[in-house]
Amino acid sequence: MMKMPVNGKILLVTFLIIVFSFLLGGIFVLGNLLAEQEKDFGQRAMLVARTVSNMPELSMHLKNDNISEAAKNVNAIVDGIRVINKAEYIVVMNMDRVKLSHPVSKELGVRSESWDLNAAFSEHFYVSKARGEAGVMIRAFVPVVDDAKEQVGIVVVGYPLPTFIKMLQNYEREILITVLLSLVFSIWGAYTLGRHIKKQMFGLEPHEIAKMYVERTETFNAMHEGIIAVDKEMNITIFNEKAAAILGVAKKTEVCIGKKIYDVLPDTRLPEIVETASPVYNQELYINHHSILSNRVPIIVNGELVGAVAMFKDLTAVKKLAEEVTGVKAFVQALRVQTHEHKNKLHTIAGLLQLGHTKQALEYVTTATENEASLTKFFNERFHNENISGLLLSKISYGKELGIQVEIDRKSHFKSFPPLLDHHDFVVLFGNLIENAFEALNILSKDDKYVSISVDEHDGMLAIAVSDNGIGMTEDVQTRMFENGFSTKASENRGIGLHLIYEIVNKGNGEIEVKSEYMKGTSFLILFELGGK
């Protein structure tokens, strides 16, 4: 079965809307006309009734005890007035409720038992509406008073109220012209509107647009990355299932569409992109208790900013993999350094034994064993995380191989991580701080190379200090040292370490202070609030 094109649907819907609107409007207008006519007929009936009641000869005939003679005279007077004023009837009654005038002759001389006459016989003027054999009638009741101010009868004047069908017939021509003109202009307007809408929809039919929308939604949901898009008013336009899974949003993605981004995820950075219209790539964020790597880009259509889109990955798996790689590398490096160190120690011991210095050889073995045991015990007691302990221990050994003395403040202790950070972040933090210090020292050719490390928890604060007596930094370098990709070394994969440190400090709402003097050394001081842990 062929589907009706969008223009045809718009024409049909427009026609039905017009018919329905005319029906409602016609009912309303005709209802008002009926109400106005009812009011008009009431005023006309009252005017005729008063005119008849004020005729001097009428009161004289009403006092006549000869009913037949009185009816003949009154009916002759009133009948002409009825014809002239096009009234349905004019009924005159004496105080005994006997009809002295009526359009139907057999009603003359008949007493009326109608209950709605009572007020009129008490000198009241009023208009009423009642349904009779001739249809709905508007009736005016007026008492007749003689010269002595005494009531001698009443006058009742009735006008038929036109029916709804009669009203339609009365305005048949006007209604027909109005309907025809309205239909012509409505069809023209609907056709023009249909063409405009189809142009806006790139010539696609509604079912084709619906199909594209479903396919787009399923495509986004099939992607391995989380995707969230907003318009200029911060209403969510795209929210795929992966985004909900990564960020831990329990609501269905369909429910999120159309809502304000603040109501679903209050700590996203998408509003910043809409405000600045500048993209941000490969930034690590902490949103809804999840660490993600985000790319946020403004959406620009025909040179106008219409919204922003964020594409992001969960860093949990990436961090685990990085930690495994880092751990393996550190383990390999530690084994290599340890093998080299033990080989040197064995050569020293062998030389002492060959020379016959057995006592010195024993003292050397004892001292080396005690130093290693003391350092291992220090880390086990003062650092409550094996990842950090293992990293620092390997860096001490690696420093010995490089000819750099790595000193750990023996008052240092580390028990807990700041909010929003974990051991993955601290492995990156310590690793890059110490590696940067090693690189700054390797450039120099001097004997007393050292790196000093201190970690302290006090009054709800965690303080990390790393100092070296390396080459230091100039003022120009210090102003750009945290920029991603900036490095003073002309080689690839540089300028990342300090940027990662800066990102981690920001993520943990910490503070970083750097003091550096060229050719004298550099010191980093990082502070975190522990949040009552």
Disulfide bonds with the S-S distance in Angstrom:
none
